[in-house]
């Protein structure tokens, strides 16, 4: 079986120390920005607000070629030593040739295949469920169980702790190591309690630093070699030693590293076309620098941290179409809504994200809500709906043209509220913490919206 | 007439984020003996306002904002360089205020802080951007060194928010808290958090933070 990464690890580590020295300002403004602009012009790339899920294969292929040129020219900036990491065409081609397009995550009967998907694929998306947000320490276990017991979850990422035993967890401090170990232990125990002891537990959100992440690697009580882990990247096309330390550790421990990147619409990528190009280039970087088997990709609006607008769903769709047609890369599409839980808007946004992503060739990571900045404010119910719509689109054999019309119909329901969306409710207001079931209020809303989606022709299971 | 045309060209070069053009016209202005106060107000500040508005309306994105800031800085440097010490002091007094900006210790996410730094600059602040993951003591020392009016602290993650509090703790321990306006911001922060740690201000997004910074400096100057 083909199995890259790691791709020539020593060669990479040596390369990191020998590339051209470049200031961050020059990298952003004098290397990345002009190259992006010239490629958008050269390939005549244009966002079309009426074609959110485009059916134009040549657009997908042009984006891929432009992103290839972009990454070859720009590379990655390592912030720790101010050097660019550059590769030639033959090196990237070699790594891609031996890159695995399917992996197994989790263990025993809970093991699941995670595969590269095609456009309009007949296979269901691999789905990881995650609130992507901090939670009160007291509700960590019921919160985590609520996600673990979702039937469509092929893996779960637990909420993040910001206190442990009442003391604040400060990133980079010993308290972070302690809190991260507690997180890993409680997460593992919760998985056993729901009867899914081998499920892939994406590890460990509380551990931001390399030291904390390395501290939670333990096959007995912590992150196992069968669990997925993150080697994040920095906006845009950057990395540092701390992130690379994690990469080396995961490969030698035996974990399944995935890259994590969210290019910012409105940031150094510019508009929709630039954000898509940077997103595709990040996937090449994931293979070459992050040395990961899979990616979590979540382009977001630089000011409001959502990706359910017309522009950002287009970015997601064209990125996945470009990857599906030209690469073996496994990638999960991370949803970010503007509205919070227990609102109709969050459910429309979740449906739009699940639908546009699945039909375009993505796997799913669902779903951060309320601009991803309010503690306890995400629940499994909106994540469930996003995945159910993704599954439904596969069962119905939905084509891109159909998906485009349905996504436009969904966007019409919330577009005017983006940037000023309802905050919704917290997990403990949406779920009964004793029975770990959704409240009647939220279940009724979920059923009502699901019926409405059915009437619109949006498929779900 | 020629004077106004030169000032207009400077303004346009900033709006077009063209550093070379801004530099060239600034040199012509210095050679033409035009009132520098007028140049700053009607050329540089006026151009910066247009850039700021375009960024707010998403006609411009971060690269355009940064490049316009560079054009503005280059032109300002040339114009200030041609002034007598008295005139320079007079101009310095017209600076809205001095701000130290930093992403706090443990946090590597700095785009929000970069946007704030640039918006503060185009709105007339002198900005000392200390970068990302900055040690709390370093922030305090640099604020004292530059006699800053404002210390603006960014933290994206909940687990790095305690470092914002740490800066305030150090200021209090050194008995210098009253010397600075401390503003906090970033992904997980809130007004509630700002109040809890005793910060002077919080804003959800960078443009609002700039308005708040102006208000707080003005209020402080009025005593």
Interface residues (C-beta under 8 A of the other chain):
Chain A: X25 X28 X29 X33 X79 X134 X160 X162 X168 X169 X170 X171 X172 X173 X176 X206 X208 X209 X234 X235 X240 X242 X264 X266 X267 X268 X269 X270 X271 X302 X303 X305 X372 X373 X375
Chain B: X58 X61 X62 X63 X66 X67 X70 X105 X106 X107 X108 X109 X111 X115 X157 X158 X159 X160 X161 X162 X163 X187 X188 X205
